[in-house]
Amino acid sequence: MFIRAYLRASTDDQDASRARDYLETFVSGYGKAIASCYMENASGSHADRPELIRLLKDARRGDVLLVESIDRLSRMDDQAWRSLKTAIDNRG
């Protein structure tokens, strides 16, 4: 099992490292560590984000996906969100 963190900032002025610090503190409270971080500055309304695509390719059954909040993963419409959720579910 790997813990994978997806971190997204929507503008160049925002910084996803604060979210990484928060998630690292969260998992360390359970005696765990994040194995891989996927960080990018991109709009959450599109699925064609390079780090999101890399995360989906890397993910294996039993892995844990952490995001600071659901809007960091997606701000897509309902149909696109369902497609992304299915892609995540299919990875395990």
Helices and strands as residue ranges (DSSP letters): E 3-9, H 17-28, E 36-41, H 50-58, E 64-66, H 70-73, H 78-91
